Amino acid sequence: MATLRRTIQAPIRVYRKYISPIKPATCRFYPTCSAYALEAIEVHGPLKGSWLAAKRIARCHPFHPGGLDPVPPLEEHPTKKDSARAT
């Protein structure tokens, strides 16, 4: 799984190092979309992280206000013991 994570993150890192510095900063979100993608993939894994990054990029247009948009925290699912205690 770590290999898939690194494989998906590699083009994003190349973009951040070589392509992004060419043009002036124009991202309407904080953190930037590429930083968000790297963090989302790291926190949520390659599949869900890529999905979250794609949704974020889809919101990056002139009609969206932008602003602070952190990666959602990893939700921990309650175990059977926890749900049994709650009843």
VEXBAFI-678412 format. One line per field, with one value per residue (C-alpha): residue in three letters; x, z, y. Coordinates in pm, whole numbers, plus 50000, padded with zeros to 5 digits. Example, Ala and Ser with C-alpha at 12.3 -4.5 7.8 and 13.67 -1.06 7.14 Angstrom:
! VEXBAFI-678412
rest (Ala;Ser)
east (51230;51367)
up (50780;50714)
north (49550;49894)
***
This chain:
! VEXBAFI-678412
rest (Met;Ala;Thr;Leu;Arg;Arg;Thr;Ile;Gln;Ala;Pro;Ile;Arg;Val;Tyr;Arg;Lys;Tyr;Ile;Ser;Pro;Ile;Lys;Pro;Ala;Thr;Cys;Arg;Phe;Tyr;Pro;Thr;Cys;Ser;Ala;Tyr;Ala;Leu;Glu;Ala;Ile;Glu;Val;His;Gly;Pro;Leu;Lys;Gly;Ser;Trp;Leu;Ala;Ala;Lys;Arg;Ile;Ala;Arg;Cys;His;Pro;Phe;His;Pro;Gly;Gly;Leu;Asp;Pro;Val;Pro;Pro;Leu;Glu;Glu;His;Pro;Thr;Lys;Lys;Asp;Ser;Ala;Arg;Ala;Thr)
east (50000;50290;50427;50094;50080;50428;50348;50040;50222;50523;50361;50225;50574;50716;50445;50523;50898;50921;50593;50432;50726;50701;50377;50271;50072;49702;49547;49228;49250;49476;49649;49713;49550;49877;49955;49597;49635;49961;49814;49483;49666;49891;49604;49328;49528;49567;49206;49006;49284;49281;48902;48921;49189;48978;48676;48893;49028;48671;48586;48876;48698;48621;48272;48390;48510;48801;48955;49068;48991;49189;49192;48915;49044;49045;48723;48766;48485;48361;48441;48174;48279;48223;47879;47781;47878;47666;47345)
up (50000;50074;49725;49566;49791;49682;49316;49327;49517;49279;48998;49255;49399;49047;48981;49308;49244;48872;48732;49013;49057;48689;48737;49014;49305;49217;49444;49609;49887;50184;50181;49809;49605;49563;49936;50008;49769;49928;50278;50182;50025;50330;50582;50399;50172;49796;49693;49927;49933;49553;49558;49812;49603;49287;49466;49589;49240;49106;49352;49225;48991;48985;49131;49452;49728;49835;50176;50447;50350;50554;50488;50693;50983;50963;51112;51351;51341;51679;51760;51860;52225;52211;52052;52304;52590;52451;52472)
north (50000;50235;50178;50273;50581;50692;50619;50840;51116;51122;51327;51571;51620;51673;51934;52114;52119;52194;52322;52521;52765;52868;53060;53299;53159;53163;52899;53020;52760;52704;52464;52463;52189;52000;52015;51907;51611;51495;51518;51353;51058;51030;51043;50855;50625;50627;50562;50784;51045;51067;51098;51383;51556;51523;51672;51960;52032;52029;52310;52522;52761;53135;53091;52921;53156;52932;52991;52752;52392;52138;51764;51601;51393;51017;50885;50600;50349;50226;49867;49617;49655;50032;49997;49726;49957;50240;50036)
***
